[in-house]
Amino acid sequence: MIEQTFAGRSVLLIIGGGIAAYKSLDLIRRLRERGASVRPVMTAAAAEFVTPLSVGALAADKVFSDLFDREDEHDVGHIRLAREADCIAVAPATADLMAKMANGLANDLATAVLLAADAPILVAPAMNPAMWSHPATQRNRETLEMDGVAFVGPNSGEMAEAGEAGAGRMAEPLEIVAALRDLLDSLPMPLAGKRIVVTSGPTHEPIDPVRYIANRSSGKQGHAVAAALARLGAAVHLVSGPVTIGDPADVEVTHVQTAREMRDAVEALLPADAAVFAAAVADWRAQTEAGEKLKKAGGKGPETLPLTENPDILAGVGNRTKGRPALVIGFAAETEKLLEHGGAKLARKGADYIVANDVSPDSGIGGEGVMGGDRNRIVLLSPDGAAEWPEMSKDEVAERLAALVAERLAE
C-alpha cells in the first residue's frame, strides 16, 4: 500500500504548453494515490498537448484555464486558487512560462495565479536544450531562485525532436512528487509544540439498546479542522462522536458515543494550548435509558419521553478559572437569527470565538447542505465583532481557522 504522504494536502498544478505535458497526467495520478487533492490550471498552449477532459478526469476536479471566466472570477478566482493551495507545481514549465514568472507578467490565469501566490512554488522545466542553456533562460532561472522558487530538473536525455539530446527533459513524475514532499516538509510549522484538542461529529444519546437521540452532523468540518491544525505542526487530539468518515492523518483520536463520554475525554486531555469545539453535541438525553427495547403498548409507543440536559462541554471549558486553554473556539449551528444567537452563545460559553453557520434549508449552500455536505459559509464572531467569510469548502474553512489559531497563539 502506498503511504499517504500527501494526506490532506492540496496541490495546485499549473500545466504549461510543451510536449512534456503528457507527463502531467501521470503526475496527477501519483499525487492523488498519495492522498493529495490536485487542482489543475492549464495554459491555452497546454490544451494543444493534453485535453482538459483527461486532466479533469484524473484530478477529479474542475480544470481552470480562463482568467476572465464569469463564474470563477466573480469572487476573484485567481486569488482564491493561489491562496487555497498548500503548494504549487509548474510542470511542465516552458521557457515562455519561466520568462513570464521571472518578469512578473500576468496576462493569463496561470501567470496571474503565480503572481498572487503565497504558497511555495516548484518549477519543473521542460524545453529544448538550446532554449534551456540560453543566457536569457538562465537569467530567468536565477531570478526565480532568488525569489524563493524551487526547481526540480531538467534531466538530460533524448528530446522529442529527432536527433536532439541534452539537458531539457522534464523530471519524472515521482521525482516531482519527492521534490514537492521535501518542499512541504521545509515549511515553517507555526503550531509546533502546541497541544490542541478538537471535538467533532454528533453524539448519540441512548433511549434504549436500539434507539438514540442524535443530529445530522457528519464530522467533516471538525475532522478537517483537526487535520489542518496538525499540518501546521500542532499535536492534535481529536475527540470524535460516531461518524462514517476516516480519522485524519497525524492526529490522535478518541472515539466516543455520548455527550458525557465526550466531556470526560476532553477533561482528560486538558491542559492544552487551544481547544476547538466543532462537535454537534446533543443538548438533551433520555432521563432514563431503558434496559430493553421499548415496546408498543396497545399499538402505541410511550406517551412521553422525559429528557434531561447534557453537560455543556464548551461552557465548561470556556468558563474555567483554572487550566483554561489560551484559545477556546466554539461552533454554533443555527437555523435563524444567526448573529443574535451566535453572539449570545459567545458570551454565555466564555469562548474567544464562535464559528456560526446557518444550517437552515434556505441557507443557500448547495449539495447536501451544511450538515453532511462539503461546503460551508460561516460568520466568525468575537468580542471585536463579526467577520463574514464567503462560501467555501469545509477544508478551506479549516485552513483559515487553523491559520487564525496559529496567529492568536503566536501573540
URHU-V994225 format. One record per backbone hydrogen bond with DSSP energy under -1.0 kcal/mol. CO is the residue of the C=O (numbers start at 1). NH is the residue of the N-H. E is the energy in kcal/mol with one decimal. If there is no record, write none. Layout:
CO,NH,E ; CO,NH,E
This chain:
3,5,-2.1 ; 4,7,-1.4 ; 6,9,-2.7 ; 9,37,-2.7 ; 10,86,-2.0 ; 10,87,-1.3 ; 11,39,-2.5 ; 12,89,-2.6 ; 13,41,-3.0 ; 14,91,-2.1 ; 15,43,-2.0 ; 16,18,-1.4 ; 18,21,-2.3 ; 19,22,-1.5 ; 20,23,-1.9 ; 21,24,-1.1 ; 23,27,-2.2 ; 24,28,-2.3 ; 25,29,-1.7 ; 26,30,-2.7 ; 27,31,-2.3 ; 28,32,-2.6 ; 29,33,-2.2 ; 31,36,-2.2 ; 32,35,-1.8 ; 34,6,-2.8 ; 37,11,-3.2 ; 39,13,-2.1 ; 40,64,-2.5 ; 41,15,-2.9 ; 43,47,-1.2 ; 45,48,-1.6 ; 46,49,-1.9 ; 46,50,-2.3 ; 51,55,-2.1 ; 52,56,-3.0 ; 53,57,-2.1 ; 54,58,-2.0 ; 55,59,-2.3 ; 56,60,-1.6 ; 56,61,-1.2 ; 64,42,-2.4 ; 66,69,-1.3 ; 69,73,-2.5 ; 73,76,-1.8 ; 76,80,-1.9 ; 77,81,-2.9 ; 78,82,-1.7 ; 79,83,-2.1 ; 80,84,-1.9 ; 87,12,-2.4 ; 88,122,-3.0 ; 89,14,-3.3 ; 90,124,-2.8 ; 92,16,-1.3 ; 93,126,-1.9 ; 94,98,-2.5 ; 95,99,-2.1 ; 96,100,-2.1 ; 97,101,-2.4 ; 98,102,-2.6 ; 99,103,-1.5 ; 100,105,-2.3 ; 101,104,-1.1 ; 108,112,-2.2 ; 109,113,-2.6 ; 110,114,-2.0 ; 111,115,-2.0 ; 112,116,-1.5 ; 120,88,-2.6 ; 121,150,-2.6 ; 122,90,-2.9 ; 123,152,-2.1 ; 124,93,-2.2 ; 128,132,-2.4 ; 129,133,-2.4 ; 134,138,-2.2 ; 135,139,-2.4 ; 136,140,-2.1 ; 137,141,-2.5 ; 138,142,-2.4 ; 139,143,-2.4 ; 140,144,-2.6 ; 141,145,-2.5 ; 142,146,-2.2 ; 143,147,-1.4 ; 144,149,-2.6 ; 145,148,-1.4 ; 150,123,-2.9 ; 155,168,-2.6 ; 155,169,-2.2 ; 157,166,-1.9 ; 161,164,-1.9 ; 164,159,-2.8 ; 166,157,-1.6 ; 168,127,-1.9 ; 169,155,-3.0 ; 172,176,-2.0 ; 173,177,-2.5 ; 174,178,-2.2 ; 175,179,-2.2 ; 176,180,-2.5 ; 177,181,-2.3 ; 178,182,-2.3 ; 179,183,-2.1 ; 180,184,-2.5 ; 181,185,-2.3 ; 182,186,-1.2 ; 184,187,-1.2 ; 189,192,-2.0 ; 191,194,-2.2 ; 194,235,-3.1 ; 195,273,-2.2 ; 195,274,-1.4 ; 196,237,-2.4 ; 197,276,-2.9 ; 198,239,-3.2 ; 199,278,-1.4 ; 200,241,-2.6 ; 201,280,-2.3 ; 205,213,-2.7 ; 207,290,-2.6 ; 211,207,-2.7 ; 211,208,-1.3 ; 213,205,-2.6 ; 219,223,-2.6 ; 220,224,-1.9 ; 221,225,-2.2 ; 222,226,-2.2 ; 223,227,-2.2 ; 224,228,-2.4 ; 225,229,-2.3 ; 226,230,-2.0 ; 227,231,-2.0 ; 229,234,-1.9 ; 230,233,-1.9 ; 232,191,-2.9 ; 234,236,-1.0 ; 235,196,-2.2 ; 236,252,-2.1 ; 237,198,-2.2 ; 238,254,-2.9 ; 239,200,-1.9 ; 240,256,-2.8 ; 252,238,-3.5 ; 254,240,-2.5 ; 257,204,-3.4 ; 258,262,-2.1 ; 259,263,-2.7 ; 260,264,-2.2 ; 261,265,-2.2 ; 262,266,-2.5 ; 263,267,-2.7 ; 264,268,-1.8 ; 266,269,-1.1 ; 274,197,-2.2 ; 275,329,-2.6 ; 276,199,-2.3 ; 276,278,-1.1 ; 277,331,-1.1 ; 279,281,-1.1 ; 283,310,-3.0 ; 285,308,-2.6 ; 297,300,-1.2 ; 300,297,-3.9 ; 306,287,-2.9 ; 308,285,-2.4 ; 311,313,-1.1 ; 312,316,-2.1 ; 313,317,-1.6 ; 314,318,-3.3 ; 315,319,-2.1 ; 317,320,-1.4 ; 327,275,-2.2 ; 328,352,-2.6 ; 328,353,-1.4 ; 329,277,-3.4 ; 330,355,-3.2 ; 332,357,-2.7 ; 334,359,-2.9 ; 337,341,-3.0 ; 338,342,-2.6 ; 339,343,-2.4 ; 340,344,-1.9 ; 341,345,-2.0 ; 342,346,-2.0 ; 343,347,-1.7 ; 344,348,-2.5 ; 345,349,-2.6 ; 346,351,-1.0 ; 353,330,-2.4 ; 354,381,-3.0 ; 355,332,-2.5 ; 356,379,-2.7 ; 357,334,-2.7 ; 360,363,-1.9 ; 366,369,-1.5 ; 369,373,-1.0 ; 370,372,-1.1 ; 374,394,-2.5 ; 376,392,-2.4 ; 378,389,-2.7 ; 379,356,-2.6 ; 380,387,-2.2 ; 381,354,-2.3 ; 382,385,-2.1 ; 385,382,-2.3 ; 387,380,-3.1 ; 392,376,-2.8 ; 393,397,-2.2 ; 394,398,-2.1 ; 395,399,-2.1 ; 396,400,-2.2 ; 397,401,-2.4 ; 398,402,-2.7 ; 399,403,-2.1 ; 400,404,-1.8 ; 401,405,-2.3 ; 402,406,-2.4 ; 403,407,-2.3 ; 404,408,-2.8 ; 405,409,-2.7 ; 406,410,-1.7
